[in-house]
């Protein structure tokens, strides 16, 4: 029997790197892992609607660095950097509340995602927004697939929706696919994300796979 494996973890150490990177932090593994998960959840909730692609964390003995990748950096940074300063202070308070240390300095770096249509996490948020605005789910899926495939570096896309689609009494699933999605090829650069849309009838589950070609050893170097 085959098993469904998360496309990101399937490629860790091959073409993907870890989203939490610790340097010289052998002790207190449990505490650091818990702090990273709570900080990620807090930032995802606080920055909802700002098209966050990924939140990466780097730790060392002296520093704690949070890298936020977004297609709307201006909304987070704010006028003359006020938003970024407030966000940093809020993260410091949150770390203190959960009893986690952040070394001598805490840095928050905000990186811009140049092509949001080819990022699975941002595409999930776009679909979620459309469904929450009561748009027909088939139209949302079709328009999103066309938008994603219009991007030059995308070779395939697959969208899954599950739940009470269209307000139906019985839950079901719909899948729309275009191009190739080679899930079992390790060098295939497949971006994957899951999310949910909250509608009056309940939550709808969203899954997105985006295939952006193969990555070879020479490309990684």
N, C-alpha and C positions, 0 to 999 in steps of 0.2 A: 504494500500500500504506500502511496506517495503521501508526503506531509506538506502542509503549507508552511513555508518558512518566510520570515520577514525579509524582504529584499535588501534592506540596509544591513542587518546583522549577517546575512548570508555572504556579504562581500567585505566584512570587516577584516582589515589586515591585508586585503588584496587590492581593492581600488578605493576603499573607504577608510576614514580615520575615526577614532572615537570622538563623541561629542563632549565628553568630560576628559580633560587631560591634566593629570597630577604629576608634579615633579618632586621626587624625594619625599613622598607622603606614604610611608609604609604602614604606619600606625593609624588608629582611629578610622579605619576604612568605613565602618558602619555609619559613623557620625557624618563623615564627608559625603557619603552617598545619599544619606537622608537629606542633608542640607542642599545638595545639588538638585534633587528632585523637587523639594519644596520651593526653591528659588525659581526653578523653571516654571512650575505651576503658577506661582505668584505673578511672574512676568507675562505669561500667556494670558492670564485673566486681566491684568492691568492694561496690557497693550492690545486688547481685542479690537479688531477692526482696522489695525494699522498694518495688516499684511506682513506678519512675521514669518520669515522663511525658516529660520533656525536660531536656537539659543545655545551657544557653546560656552563652556566654562574651563578656564585654566587656573590651576592652583600651584603655588610654590610655597616655600617656607615663609617668604616675606610678602608675597602679593597674591591678590585674588582678582582675576580678570574675567569679565563677562562680555562676550561678543554677540551682539544682536544683529542678525541679518534681516533686512527689511527692504521692501520696494518703496516705502514712504518714510525715508529718514528725516525729512524736514518736520513731519508731524511729531516725531519723538524728540528731536533736538530742540525744537521751539525757537522763539525769537531770541537771538544772541545767546543761545545755549541754555536758556532757563529750564527748558523741559528736561534736558540731560542731567543738569545739576540736581533738580528735584527728584528725578528717577534714582540717581545715585544715593541721595539721602534716604529715600524710601527703602532701597535695597539694604543699606546699612542698618536701618531700624528693623527690617524683617530678619536679617541675620542675627541681630541681638535678641529678637523675640524668640527665635528657635534655638538660641544658645550656641550658635556656630561662630567660629572665628574666621576673620578674613585677612589675617596677617597685618602688616604695617600699612598697606595701601590697597584700596579697592578702585579698579579702573573699569569703566563701561565704554566699550568701543561700539559704535554704530556703523555698520557696513551696508552699502546700497546694493540691492540685487538688480542687475542691469536688465535681465529678461524675466519679468515676473510670470509670463505665460508658460515658461518652461520649468517652473518650480512647482512641484506637486503640493507642497504645504500651502502656497499662495492660491493655487487653483482650487483646492478644497475650500478655502475661505471665500473665494469668489462664488462657488456653487452654493455654499451655505447662505451667503447674503441674498442670492437670487431666490432660493427656496423660501427664506424667511420673509421676503417681500411678496409672497403668494404667487410667484410666477409659475406657469405650468412646468412640471419637472422635465418633461421630454424636450421642451424648448430650451431649458437651461442646459441640459446635457448636450444637445446638438450644437448650440452656440459655443459652449465651452470647448468641445472637441475641435470645432473649426478654428477657434482662436488659438488653441494650443498647437495645432498642426500648421498654422500659418507661420509659426516661429521656425527660423532656418535650421536650428540645431536639433529639432525634434523629429524623430523617425517613427514614433508610434505612441499612442495614448489609449488608456482604458479607464473608463469611469464606472463605478458600481454605486448604485443607490439602493438602500433597503429600508423598509418600514411601511407605514400607512401612506403610500404614494397617492397623491391626488385626493387625500382625505378618505380613502377607501376603508371599509370596515375590517378587511383582512389584510394583514401585512404581506408584502411580497418584495421581490428584488428585480431590478432592471440593470442590465449591463450594456454599455455602448463602447465599441472598440474600433480603432482605426490605425492601420499600420501594424508594425511588429512589436511584440513584447516578449523577448526571449528570457524568461525568468531563470532558467537553469544555466545560463552562460555567465560565468563569474566575471568576465571582462566587460559584460554589457553594463553600460551606465544607466541603471534604472532608478529613477527617483520615485519614492513611494510615500504617501501620507494618508492618514485617516482623520476623520472629523465627524461632527454632527451638526445638524440643523434643527433648531427647535421650532416646531409649528404647533398650532392649537391642538391637533390630534395626537401629538407626541413627538418624540425625537426620530429623525431620519439619519441613518448611518451613511457616511460618504467614504469611498475609497478611491484613490487616484494613483495610477501607474503611468510614468512618462519615461519613454526610452529615448536616450540621446546619443546613440551610437556606441561603439566599442572603445575601451581605453586599453592601450597596450603598454608594456613595460617602458618602452621608449617615451611614451607620452607622460608617464608618471615622473620619470627622471627630469 
